[in-house]
Amino acid sequence: MPRYEYRCRTCGDTFEKSRPMAESGAPASCPAGHDDTVKLLSTVAVGGSASAPAPRAGGGGGGGGCCGGGCCG
């Protein structure tokens, strides 16, 4: 179940709530019981290592230009 982050406009507390996506826009009371809250935009962190492989020493790869090793001495 997704977690959504909220901030209370009354006390300034920031809190999270787990709720179904269908209820993501529904009002949320803060832990202190205040109803004047706003849903915050949060970034999503995704685990894993889907990065490109590191370039080889010597600039192999043949992309042309200086990065391809043609103009660097």
C-alpha positions in Angstrom: 0.0 0.0 0.0 1.5 3.4 -0.9 2.6 5.9 1.8 1.7 9.5 1.4 3.3 12.4 3.2 1.2 15.3 4.7 1.9 18.5 6.6 -0.4 20.0 9.1 -1.0 23.7 8.6 -2.1 24.2 12.2 0.8 22.7 14.1 3.4 22.3 11.3 3.9 18.5 11.9 4.8 16.4 8.9 3.5 12.8 8.9 2.9 9.8 6.7 -0.2 7.7 6.0 -0.6 4.4 4.3 -3.7 4.3 2.2 -5.0 2.9 -1.1 -4.3 5.0 -4.2 -8.1 5.5 -4.6 -8.0 7.4 -1.3 -4.9 9.5 -2.0 -6.8 12.7 -2.3 -9.0 12.1 0.7 -8.5 14.5 3.7 -6.1 13.3 6.4 -6.0 14.4 10.0 -2.7 14.9 11.7 -1.7 12.8 14.7 -2.6 15.8 16.9 -6.2 15.7 15.5 -6.1 18.8 13.3 -7.9 18.6 10.0 -6.1 21.5 8.1 -3.5 19.4 6.3 -2.0 19.3 2.8 -0.5 16.4 0.9 3.1 16.9 0.0 4.9 15.9 -3.2 7.5 13.3 -2.5 10.3 11.8 -4.5 10.4 8.1 -5.1 13.5 6.2 -4.4 14.0 3.1 -6.5 16.6 0.5 -5.5 18.8 -1.4 -7.8 21.8 -0.7 -10.1 20.5 0.0 -13.6 23.3 2.4 -14.4 25.5 2.3 -17.5 28.8 0.4 -17.2 31.8 2.5 -16.4 33.9 3.7 -19.3 37.0 1.7 -20.0 40.5 3.1 -19.5 41.9 4.4 -22.8 38.6 5.7 -24.0 37.6 2.7 -26.1 34.1 2.8 -27.5 34.6 4.7 -30.8 32.1 7.5 -30.3 34.2 10.0 -32.2 35.4 13.4 -31.0 37.7 13.8 -28.0 35.7 11.3 -25.9 36.5 8.6 -28.5 40.2 9.1 -27.9 41.0 10.7 -31.3 42.2 14.2 -30.2 43.6 13.7 -26.7 47.3 13.1 -26.4 
